Amino acid sequence: MGRDRYVSGYPGQSAVLARRSGTTWYVADINGTDAPSTFSCDLSFIDGQQQITLFADSGNASSPWQITQPTQLPDTVTCRPRGGFVCVTRPL
Protein backbone atom coordinates (compact mmCIF):
# COMPACT_ATOMS: atom_id res chain seq x y z
CA MET A 1 0.00 0.00 0.00
CA GLY A 2 1.40 3.39 -0.97
CA ARG A 3 2.23 6.14 1.51
CA ASP A 4 0.69 9.03 -0.45
CA ARG A 5 -2.68 9.13 -2.17
CA TYR A 6 -4.61 11.58 -4.27
CA VAL A 7 -8.21 11.00 -3.10
CA SER A 8 -10.16 13.55 -5.14
CA GLY A 9 -10.25 17.13 -6.35
CA TYR A 10 -10.46 19.52 -9.24
CA PRO A 11 -8.12 22.46 -10.01
CA GLY A 12 -9.36 25.67 -8.38
CA GLN A 13 -12.12 23.86 -6.49
CA SER A 14 -10.73 21.32 -4.03
CA ALA A 15 -8.00 18.84 -3.22
CA VAL A 16 -8.23 15.80 -0.95
CA LEU A 17 -4.91 14.11 -0.21
CA ALA A 18 -3.86 11.31 2.15
CA ARG A 19 -0.47 10.43 3.60
CA ARG A 20 0.51 7.50 5.79
CA SER A 21 3.21 7.57 8.45
CA GLY A 22 3.63 4.14 9.98
CA THR A 23 0.08 2.98 10.72
CA THR A 24 -1.36 6.52 11.02
CA TRP A 25 -3.16 8.12 8.07
CA TYR A 26 -3.55 11.88 7.62
CA VAL A 27 -6.28 12.95 5.19
CA ALA A 28 -6.52 16.65 4.30
CA ASP A 29 -8.96 18.62 2.18
CA ILE A 30 -9.01 22.25 1.12
CA ASN A 31 -11.97 24.06 -0.39
CA GLY A 32 -10.75 26.50 -3.05
CA THR A 33 -14.11 28.21 -3.57
CA ASP A 34 -15.97 31.10 -1.93
CA ALA A 35 -18.94 28.87 -1.03
CA PRO A 36 -19.36 25.94 1.39
CA SER A 37 -18.77 22.65 -0.41
CA THR A 38 -19.34 18.99 0.35
CA PHE A 39 -16.68 16.59 -0.87
CA SER A 40 -16.79 12.82 -1.32
CA CYS A 41 -13.99 10.90 0.31
CA ASP A 42 -13.35 7.31 -0.74
CA LEU A 43 -11.19 6.21 2.17
CA SER A 44 -11.68 2.48 1.61
CA PHE A 45 -7.88 2.07 1.42
CA ILE A 46 -7.75 2.64 5.21
CA ASP A 47 -8.42 -0.84 6.62
CA GLY A 48 -9.67 -2.08 9.96
CA GLN A 49 -11.03 -0.45 13.08
CA GLN A 50 -9.71 3.09 13.49
CA GLN A 51 -9.53 5.80 16.13
CA ILE A 52 -10.57 8.90 14.18
CA THR A 53 -10.06 12.57 14.96
CA LEU A 54 -11.48 15.17 12.57
CA PHE A 55 -10.25 18.78 12.67
CA ALA A 56 -12.39 21.21 10.63
CA ASP A 57 -12.53 25.00 10.32
CA SER A 58 -15.13 26.31 12.75
CA GLY A 59 -15.58 29.79 11.28
CA ASN A 60 -14.97 31.27 14.74
CA ALA A 61 -11.71 33.24 15.10
CA SER A 62 -11.54 32.78 18.88
CA SER A 63 -11.90 28.98 18.56
CA PRO A 64 -10.77 28.15 15.01
CA TRP A 65 -11.08 24.34 15.10
CA GLN A 66 -14.12 22.13 15.37
CA ILE A 67 -12.72 18.82 16.65
CA THR A 68 -14.81 15.64 16.58
CA GLN A 69 -14.14 11.94 17.00
CA PRO A 70 -16.56 10.11 14.71
CA THR A 71 -16.97 6.36 15.12
CA GLN A 72 -16.35 5.66 11.42
CA LEU A 73 -14.51 7.25 8.54
CA PRO A 74 -16.56 9.94 6.77
CA ASP A 75 -17.91 9.38 3.24
CA THR A 76 -18.42 13.11 2.78
CA VAL A 77 -17.17 16.24 4.52
CA THR A 78 -18.55 19.77 4.22
CA CYS A 79 -15.93 22.52 4.23
CA ARG A 80 -16.39 26.21 4.87
CA PRO A 81 -15.55 28.66 2.06
CA ARG A 82 -11.76 28.67 1.57
CA GLY A 83 -11.59 26.25 4.52
CA GLY A 84 -10.62 22.67 5.03
CA PHE A 85 -10.22 19.71 7.32
CA VAL A 86 -7.68 17.17 8.51
CA CYS A 87 -8.68 13.65 9.49
CA VAL A 88 -6.21 11.58 11.54
CA THR A 89 -6.74 7.82 11.81
CA ARG A 90 -4.88 5.29 13.96
CA PRO A 91 -5.63 1.57 14.32
CA LEU A 92 -7.39 0.57 17.54
BAMIDREN-804215 format. One record per atom (N, C-alpha, C): x, y, z; residue in one letter. Coordinates in pm, 1 decimal. Layout:
BAMIDREN-804215
+----------+----------+----------+------+
|       px |       py |       pz | resn |
+----------+----------+----------+------+
|        X |        Y |        Z |    A |
...
+----------+----------+----------+------+
***
This chain:
BAMIDREN-804215
+----------+----------+----------+------+
|       px |       py |       pz | resn |
+----------+----------+----------+------+
|     84.9 |   -117.2 |      0.0 |    M |
|      0.0 |      0.0 |      0.0 |    M |
|     89.3 |    123.3 |      0.0 |    M |
|     59.7 |    217.9 |    -86.3 |    G |
|    140.3 |    339.0 |    -96.5 |    G |
|    125.4 |    431.5 |     22.4 |    G |
|    224.1 |    517.0 |     40.1 |    R |
|    222.8 |    614.0 |    150.6 |    R |
|    139.7 |    736.6 |    119.3 |    R |
|    139.6 |    780.7 |     -5.6 |    D |
|     69.2 |    903.3 |    -45.4 |    D |
|    -41.3 |    869.1 |   -143.6 |    D |
|   -154.8 |    938.0 |   -128.2 |    R |
|   -267.8 |    913.5 |   -216.8 |    R |
|   -337.1 |   1043.3 |   -253.9 |    R |
|   -369.6 |   1055.0 |   -380.8 |    Y |
|   -461.2 |   1158.3 |   -426.9 |    Y |
|   -599.4 |   1096.4 |   -412.3 |    Y |
|   -688.6 |   1156.8 |   -334.2 |    V |
|   -820.5 |   1100.4 |   -310.1 |    V |
|   -921.9 |   1158.2 |   -407.7 |    V |
|   -925.7 |   1291.2 |   -419.3 |    S |
|  -1016.4 |   1355.3 |   -514.3 |    S |
|   -980.6 |   1502.3 |   -526.5 |    S |
|  -1045.8 |   1569.8 |   -620.0 |    G |
|  -1025.3 |   1712.5 |   -634.8 |    G |
|  -1039.4 |   1757.7 |   -778.2 |    G |
|  -1039.1 |   1889.1 |   -792.7 |    Y |
|  -1045.9 |   1951.5 |   -923.6 |    Y |
|   -973.8 |   2085.5 |   -913.2 |    Y |
|   -888.6 |   2121.4 |  -1009.4 |    P |
|   -812.1 |   2246.4 |  -1000.6 |    P |
|   -901.5 |   2367.8 |   -973.6 |    P |
|   -863.4 |   2446.2 |   -874.9 |    G |
|   -936.0 |   2566.7 |   -838.0 |    G |
|  -1058.4 |   2543.3 |   -751.7 |    G |
|  -1093.9 |   2416.1 |   -729.3 |    Q |
|  -1212.5 |   2385.8 |   -649.2 |    Q |
|  -1177.9 |   2316.5 |   -518.0 |    Q |
|  -1104.9 |   2205.9 |   -525.0 |    S |
|  -1072.8 |   2132.1 |   -403.2 |    S |
|   -957.3 |   2036.0 |   -428.0 |    S |
|   -900.5 |   1990.3 |   -317.8 |    A |
|   -800.3 |   1884.3 |   -322.5 |    A |
|   -812.8 |   1802.8 |   -194.7 |    A |
|   -822.1 |   1670.8 |   -208.6 |    V |
|   -823.2 |   1579.9 |    -95.1 |    V |
|   -703.6 |   1486.8 |   -113.0 |    V |
|   -612.7 |   1490.1 |    -16.5 |    L |
|   -490.7 |   1410.6 |    -21.2 |    L |
|   -477.0 |   1329.5 |    106.3 |    L |
|   -410.1 |   1215.7 |     97.8 |    A |
|   -386.5 |   1131.4 |    214.7 |    A |
|   -239.2 |   1092.8 |    219.1 |    A |
|   -187.0 |   1083.3 |    340.5 |    R |
|    -47.2 |   1043.3 |    360.4 |    R |
|    -41.3 |    953.2 |    482.6 |    R |
|     35.2 |    845.2 |    470.1 |    R |
|     50.8 |    749.7 |    579.0 |    R |
|    189.3 |    763.6 |    639.6 |    R |
|    194.5 |    761.4 |    771.8 |    S |
|    320.7 |    757.3 |    845.3 |    S |
|    308.9 |    642.0 |    943.6 |    S |
|    380.1 |    534.4 |    916.6 |    G |
|    362.9 |    413.5 |    997.8 |    G |
|    223.6 |    358.5 |    975.4 |    G |
|    145.7 |    347.3 |   1084.4 |    T |
|      8.2 |    298.2 |   1072.4 |    T |
|    -94.1 |    411.6 |   1082.4 |    T |
|    -48.1 |    535.7 |   1090.0 |    T |
|   -136.1 |    652.0 |   1101.5 |    T |
|   -156.3 |    716.0 |    964.5 |    T |
|   -282.7 |    742.0 |    931.0 |    W |
|   -316.1 |    812.0 |    807.3 |    W |
|   -358.3 |    954.3 |    839.4 |    W |
|   -315.5 |   1048.5 |    755.8 |    Y |
|   -355.3 |   1188.3 |    761.9 |    Y |
|   -425.2 |   1220.1 |    630.4 |    Y |
|   -551.1 |   1260.0 |    638.2 |    V |
|   -627.7 |   1294.6 |    519.0 |    V |
|   -661.6 |   1443.0 |    529.9 |    V |
|   -628.4 |   1519.9 |    427.4 |    A |
|   -651.6 |   1664.7 |    430.3 |    A |
|   -729.6 |   1707.7 |    306.8 |    A |
|   -816.2 |   1806.2 |    327.0 |    D |
|   -895.9 |   1861.9 |    217.8 |    D |
|   -891.9 |   2013.2 |    228.9 |    D |
|   -890.0 |   2079.2 |    114.6 |    I |
|   -901.2 |   2224.6 |    111.8 |    I |
|  -1006.0 |   2262.4 |      8.0 |    I |
|  -1092.5 |   2355.2 |     47.9 |    N |
|  -1196.9 |   2406.4 |    -39.4 |    N |
|  -1142.8 |   2533.4 |   -105.1 |    N |
|  -1129.8 |   2535.2 |   -234.6 |    G |
|  -1075.2 |   2649.8 |   -305.4 |    G |
|  -1179.9 |   2746.3 |   -357.6 |    G |
|  -1304.4 |   2733.6 |   -307.8 |    T |
|  -1411.2 |   2820.8 |   -357.1 |    T |
|  -1459.9 |   2915.9 |   -247.1 |    T |
|  -1540.8 |   3012.5 |   -286.5 |    D |
|  -1597.1 |   3109.6 |   -192.8 |    D |
|  -1730.3 |   3064.8 |   -133.9 |    D |
|  -1767.6 |   2940.2 |   -154.8 |    A |
|  -1894.0 |   2886.6 |   -102.6 |    A |
|  -1866.1 |   2757.7 |    -25.3 |    A |
|  -1951.4 |   2723.9 |     72.8 |    P |
|  -1935.6 |   2594.5 |    139.0 |    P |
|  -1948.8 |   2482.8 |     35.7 |    P |
|  -1872.6 |   2376.7 |     52.7 |    S |
|  -1877.2 |   2264.9 |    -41.4 |    S |
|  -1869.0 |   2133.4 |     32.9 |    S |
|  -1938.5 |   2034.4 |    -20.0 |    T |
|  -1933.8 |   1899.5 |     35.2 |    T |
|  -1854.9 |   1812.2 |    -60.6 |    T |
|  -1757.5 |   1740.1 |     -5.9 |    F |
|  -1668.0 |   1659.1 |    -87.1 |    F |
|  -1682.5 |   1512.7 |    -50.8 |    F |
|  -1679.5 |   1426.7 |   -152.9 |    S |
|  -1679.3 |   1282.5 |   -131.7 |    S |
|  -1538.3 |   1236.7 |    -99.8 |    S |
|  -1529.4 |   1142.3 |    -10.0 |    C |
|  -1399.3 |   1090.2 |     31.4 |    C |
|  -1403.9 |    938.8 |     29.1 |    C |
|  -1344.5 |    875.9 |    -71.1 |    D |
|  -1335.4 |    730.6 |    -74.1 |    D |
|  -1211.0 |    691.6 |      4.5 |    D |
|  -1230.3 |    657.0 |    129.9 |    L |
|  -1118.5 |    621.0 |    217.3 |    L |
|  -1113.3 |    470.7 |    241.7 |    L |
|  -1163.3 |    393.3 |    145.9 |    S |
|  -1167.5 |    247.8 |    161.5 |    S |
|  -1028.4 |    184.8 |    169.6 |    S |
|   -924.5 |    258.7 |    131.8 |    F |
|   -787.9 |    206.6 |    141.7 |    F |
|   -738.1 |    203.9 |    286.6 |    F |
|   -810.4 |    267.6 |    379.7 |    I |
|   -775.1 |    263.7 |    521.4 |    I |
|   -852.1 |    147.4 |    582.9 |    I |
|   -780.6 |     41.6 |    617.7 |    D |
|   -842.0 |    -83.9 |    661.8 |    D |
|   -855.9 |    -92.3 |    813.3 |    D |
|   -953.3 |   -172.1 |    855.9 |    G |
|   -967.4 |   -208.0 |    996.0 |    G |
|  -1031.7 |   -101.7 |   1083.0 |    G |
|  -1047.3 |   -136.8 |   1209.5 |    Q |
|  -1103.3 |    -44.5 |   1308.5 |    Q |
|  -1006.0 |     68.4 |   1333.3 |    Q |
|  -1056.9 |    191.5 |   1336.9 |    Q |
|   -971.4 |    308.8 |   1349.3 |    Q |
|  -1018.6 |    401.5 |   1461.0 |    Q |
|   -922.9 |    464.8 |   1527.7 |    Q |
|   -953.2 |    579.6 |   1613.3 |    Q |
|   -942.7 |    700.2 |   1521.6 |    Q |
|  -1048.4 |    781.3 |   1515.4 |    I |
|  -1056.7 |    889.5 |   1417.6 |    I |
|  -1070.2 |   1023.0 |   1490.1 |    I |
|   -991.8 |   1120.2 |   1447.8 |    T |
|  -1006.4 |   1257.1 |   1495.9 |    T |
|  -1016.7 |   1346.7 |   1373.9 |    T |
|  -1121.5 |   1428.0 |   1370.0 |    L |
|  -1147.7 |   1516.6 |   1256.6 |    L |
|  -1135.6 |   1661.3 |   1302.5 |    L |
|  -1045.4 |   1736.2 |   1238.8 |    F |
|  -1025.2 |   1877.9 |   1266.6 |    F |
|  -1080.6 |   1955.8 |   1147.9 |    F |
|  -1178.8 |   2042.8 |   1171.3 |    A |
|  -1238.8 |   2120.8 |   1063.3 |    A |
|  -1243.2 |   2267.5 |   1103.9 |    A |
|  -1239.3 |   2356.3 |   1004.2 |    D |
|  -1253.2 |   2499.6 |   1031.6 |    D |
|  -1388.5 |   2525.3 |   1096.4 |    D |
|  -1388.3 |   2603.2 |   1204.8 |    S |
|  -1513.3 |   2630.9 |   1275.4 |    S |
|  -1581.1 |   2758.5 |   1225.5 |    S |
|  -1503.0 |   2850.4 |   1167.7 |    G |
|  -1557.7 |   2978.9 |   1128.5 |    G |
|  -1559.0 |   3079.4 |   1241.9 |    G |
|  -1502.1 |   3041.8 |   1356.4 |    N |
|  -1496.9 |   3127.3 |   1474.4 |    N |
|  -1350.8 |   3158.1 |   1504.4 |    N |
|  -1311.5 |   3286.1 |   1493.0 |    A |
|  -1171.5 |   3324.5 |   1510.0 |    A |
|  -1117.9 |   3295.0 |   1649.7 |    A |
|  -1202.2 |   3301.2 |   1751.9 |    S |
|  -1153.9 |   3277.6 |   1887.9 |    S |
|  -1138.1 |   3128.8 |   1918.7 |    S |
|  -1202.0 |   3042.7 |   1841.2 |    S |
|  -1189.6 |   2897.9 |   1855.8 |    S |
|  -1191.7 |   2838.1 |   1715.8 |    S |
|  -1076.8 |   2842.9 |   1645.5 |    P |
|  -1077.0 |   2814.8 |   1501.3 |    P |
|  -1103.7 |   2670.4 |   1459.1 |    P |
|  -1090.8 |   2573.9 |   1548.7 |    W |
|  -1108.2 |   2434.0 |   1510.1 |    W |
|  -1233.1 |   2373.4 |   1570.8 |    W |
|  -1303.3 |   2297.5 |   1490.4 |    Q |
|  -1411.6 |   2212.8 |   1537.4 |    Q |
|  -1354.2 |   2071.6 |   1536.4 |    Q |
|  -1336.7 |   2013.2 |   1653.1 |    I |
|  -1272.4 |   1882.4 |   1665.0 |    I |
|  -1377.1 |   1779.3 |   1706.5 |    I |
|  -1387.1 |   1672.5 |   1626.8 |    T |
|  -1481.0 |   1564.4 |   1657.6 |    T |
|  -1408.4 |   1431.5 |   1648.8 |    T |
|  -1467.9 |   1329.3 |   1708.5 |    Q |
|  -1414.2 |   1193.8 |   1700.5 |    Q |
|  -1524.9 |   1100.1 |   1654.6 |    Q |
|  -1550.3 |   1098.5 |   1522.7 |    P |
|  -1656.1 |   1010.7 |   1471.1 |    P |
|  -1619.0 |    863.9 |   1491.8 |    P |
|  -1720.3 |    778.6 |   1490.6 |    T |
|  -1696.8 |    635.6 |   1511.8 |    T |
|  -1659.1 |    562.3 |   1383.7 |    T |
|  -1678.1 |    626.2 |   1269.0 |    Q |
|  -1635.3 |    565.5 |   1142.5 |    Q |
|  -1584.9 |    673.0 |   1048.5 |    Q |
|  -1507.1 |    630.8 |    950.0 |    L |
|  -1450.6 |    725.1 |    853.7 |    L |
|  -1561.7 |    793.1 |    775.1 |    L |
|  -1549.8 |    923.3 |    750.0 |    P |
|  -1655.8 |    994.1 |    677.0 |    P |
|  -1655.7 |    958.8 |    528.7 |    P |
|  -1776.2 |    954.0 |    469.6 |    D |
|  -1790.6 |    937.9 |    324.2 |    D |
|  -1789.1 |   1073.9 |    256.5 |    D |
|  -1840.4 |   1174.1 |    328.8 |    T |
|  -1842.1 |   1311.2 |    278.4 |    T |
|  -1805.6 |   1405.6 |    392.8 |    T |
|  -1749.5 |   1519.2 |    355.5 |    V |
|  -1716.9 |   1624.4 |    452.1 |    V |
|  -1755.3 |   1757.9 |    389.7 |    V |
|  -1820.3 |   1843.2 |    468.0 |    T |
|  -1855.4 |   1976.7 |    421.8 |    T |
|  -1752.5 |   2075.5 |    475.4 |    T |
|  -1695.0 |   2154.1 |    386.0 |    C |
|  -1592.5 |   2252.0 |    423.1 |    C |
|  -1646.9 |   2393.0 |    406.2 |    C |
|  -1604.3 |   2479.6 |    494.0 |    R |
|  -1638.7 |   2621.3 |    486.5 |    R |
|  -1572.8 |   2682.5 |    363.0 |    R |
|  -1620.5 |   2798.4 |    318.5 |    P |
|  -1554.9 |   2866.5 |    205.9 |    P |
|  -1406.5 |   2890.0 |    236.1 |    P |
|  -1321.0 |   2853.2 |    143.0 |    R |
|  -1175.5 |   2866.7 |    157.4 |    R |
|  -1123.1 |   2797.8 |    283.4 |    R |
|  -1196.8 |   2698.2 |    330.9 |    G |
|  -1159.3 |   2625.1 |    451.9 |    G |
|  -1114.6 |   2484.5 |    420.3 |    G |
|  -1105.1 |   2403.2 |    523.0 |    G |
|  -1062.5 |   2267.1 |    502.5 |    G |
|  -1077.4 |   2182.2 |    626.2 |    G |
|  -1021.9 |   2061.5 |    618.4 |    F |
|  -1022.3 |   1970.6 |    731.5 |    F |
|   -899.1 |   1881.9 |    727.1 |    F |
|   -869.4 |   1822.5 |    840.6 |    V |
|   -767.7 |   1717.5 |    851.3 |    V |
|   -830.2 |   1605.0 |    932.0 |    V |
|   -819.9 |   1483.9 |    881.3 |    C |
|   -868.4 |   1364.7 |    949.5 |    C |
|   -747.1 |   1277.9 |    981.8 |    C |
|   -732.5 |   1241.3 |   1109.6 |    V |
|   -620.7 |   1158.2 |   1153.5 |    V |
|   -678.2 |   1024.5 |   1198.8 |    V |
|   -625.1 |    915.3 |   1143.5 |    T |
|   -674.0 |    781.8 |   1181.3 |    T |
|   -557.6 |    698.2 |   1232.4 |    T |
|   -586.8 |    622.5 |   1338.6 |    R |
|   -488.3 |    529.1 |   1396.4 |    R |
|   -561.9 |    398.0 |   1425.6 |    R |
|   -498.1 |    284.4 |   1400.5 |    P |
|   -563.4 |    157.1 |   1431.7 |    P |
|   -592.4 |    145.2 |   1581.2 |    P |
|   -705.3 |     81.7 |   1612.3 |    L |
|   -739.0 |     56.6 |   1753.6 |    L |
|   -655.3 |    -55.9 |   1807.6 |    L |
+----------+----------+----------+------+
***
